[in-house]
Amino acid sequence: MAQTSIILRIELDHNHITFGDVAATIGKAGGDITSIDVIRPGKDSSVRDITVDIAESAEAAVVEALKSHVGIKLINVSDRTFLAHLGGKINIQPTLPIKNRDDLSRVYTPGVARVCTSIHEDPKKAYSLTIKRNTVAVVTDGTAVLGLGDIGPHAAAPVMEGKAMLFKQLAGVDAFPICLDTKDTEEIIRTVKSISPIFGGINLEDISSPRCFEIETRLAEELDIPVFHDDQHGTAVVVVAGLLNALKVVGKKIDSVRIVVNGIGAAGVSICKMLLAAGVTRLVPVDREGAIVRGGSYEHPMWQWLAEQPQVEAEKGTLKEVLRDADVFIGVSRGGLLNADDIQTMAPDRIVFAMANPVPEIDPEEALPHVRVLGTGRSDYPNQINNVLVFPGIFRGALDCRARRINEPMKLAAARAIASVVTESELNEHYIIPSIFNEQVVSKVRRAVIEAAILTGTARRTPKDFR
């Protein structure tokens, strides 16, 4: 059940009520008081801010209970999540102060003209003399935001700001949200190309399928900076990282397991491609109409690509039919598709990654007794498969070596690096993937990505710690 935290500002009439009555009213309605701040004390009345943890569905009940109680005046209700977003979550700060005319003449006119001329004569100097070397554009059109769907660019902004915060906090990368008010593929491509000179990389986010494939492919081909659609590749990288460790737990090899991937959209296609790159030999992609089979004919270009891969199985069937005897189930689709009986048709030592959010493909409580390893996209169960583990380190590495692109070897290297953060002594059924706050993640992913970029010839610079 989704939890939230609210702040209730109330005025108490001490002639009619005590704070104990307030606490009891909140508790009876389903709230849990976590802190109390006295705003205005007084003998006959007082004003207090009460912070309450509560299920989102019970918030209205708490509010109504307080409003109807004699002696309580409810002044205001503030949601702490909304308070965290007031005025936005990021800002821009200068790297040095401008205190006098001399400072002004160096950072702006006339001194800046010399720097402009230098970059004009050698455009590569933009990496050393501007923010380009450490700045990423987080670009969306707002058509596939979280589980909310097409909510538009304005409503998508809080997600993009949050992404920028994570870039900075976890990897020291400066990122800025770019929310485009267009769904036209050509216009998006043209706009991103037009703004690209100031950015060292492009992170595409929450763009609906199948448009996201063409947008990313075209931008990667037409720009000389890395372009990364996180919903596709970030998810795929962390899935493969978790799978590598899950297979160690159950004692199986990646080239011998049979894997069913359900939901062949942006994330599902990328997961399938990475699994093939990692050595999977028995793959069953499944969408709403059933299994995508080898030799089949499909209008969707990426489905057709999968149908041409020799590792994809040729037998048709529904999800429940093809799940029989599978070693691994990976779901990036929608909730409630499977039950315990379906899971029990899988091969022994089952691995299930049910990542639909907020409701997984199978209820975790129902699945847990019947699987060896369970992963979800949720934070309230072990093994959260979260792409926050991926994009900060990948871009840190790509920027540091000035990679032209982020290729498949770099992604696979990132997956192996994430998996390596979990040591042999730590690895178990309930811990196959590290926390996003584990400080080793970004540094290990960065190093692995740079090594792969150098080996594949996409790096244009060798960082000092690699020389």
Beta strands, then each sheet from edge to edge (+ up, - down):
strand 1: 3-13
strand 2: 32-40
strand 3: 45-55
strand 4: 72-79
strand 5: 135-140
strand 6: 174-179
strand 7: 201-204
strand 8: 227-229
strand 9: 258-262
strand 10: 282-287
strand 11: 290-291
strand 12: 328-331
strand 13: 351-354
strand 14: 373-376
sheet 1: 2+ 3- 1+ 4-
sheet 2: 6+ 5+ 7+ 8+
sheet 3: 11+ 10- 9- 12- 13- 14-
end
